[in-house]
Amino acid sequence: MAEITIREVLIWEFGESVLENPDFSRVVKQVTEVLMQQPPIAKALTRLINEMGLSRTD
């Protein structure tokens, strides 16, 4: 869910035209990996996802 959240934030920030960039998926993955390696950021992002009801329960 973190990767989806980061993807949506980047689209919101840079506009939907960013989807036309062939490297967009790779950038999303790399940004997510870097952020999730930082414990305070990973904790905050996880909390945000949970509070928004976006976490998977299956």
Secondary structure in CASP SS format (residue, H / E / C, confidence):
PFRMAT SS
TARGET T0000
AUTHOR 0000-0000-0000
METHOD secondary structure of the structure
MODEL  1
M C 1.00
A H 1.00
E H 1.00
I H 1.00
T H 1.00
I H 1.00
R H 1.00
E H 1.00
V H 1.00
L H 1.00
I H 1.00
W H 1.00
E H 1.00
F H 1.00
G C 1.00
E H 1.00
S H 1.00
V H 1.00
L H 1.00
E H 1.00
N C 1.00
P C 1.00
D C 1.00
F H 1.00
S H 1.00
R H 1.00
V H 1.00
V H 1.00
K H 1.00
Q H 1.00
V H 1.00
T H 1.00
E H 1.00
V H 1.00
L H 1.00
M H 1.00
Q C 1.00
Q C 1.00
P H 1.00
P H 1.00
I H 1.00
A H 1.00
K H 1.00
A H 1.00
L H 1.00
T H 1.00
R H 1.00
L H 1.00
I H 1.00
N H 1.00
E H 1.00
M C 1.00
G C 1.00
L C 1.00
S C 1.00
R C 1.00
T C 1.00
D C 1.00
END
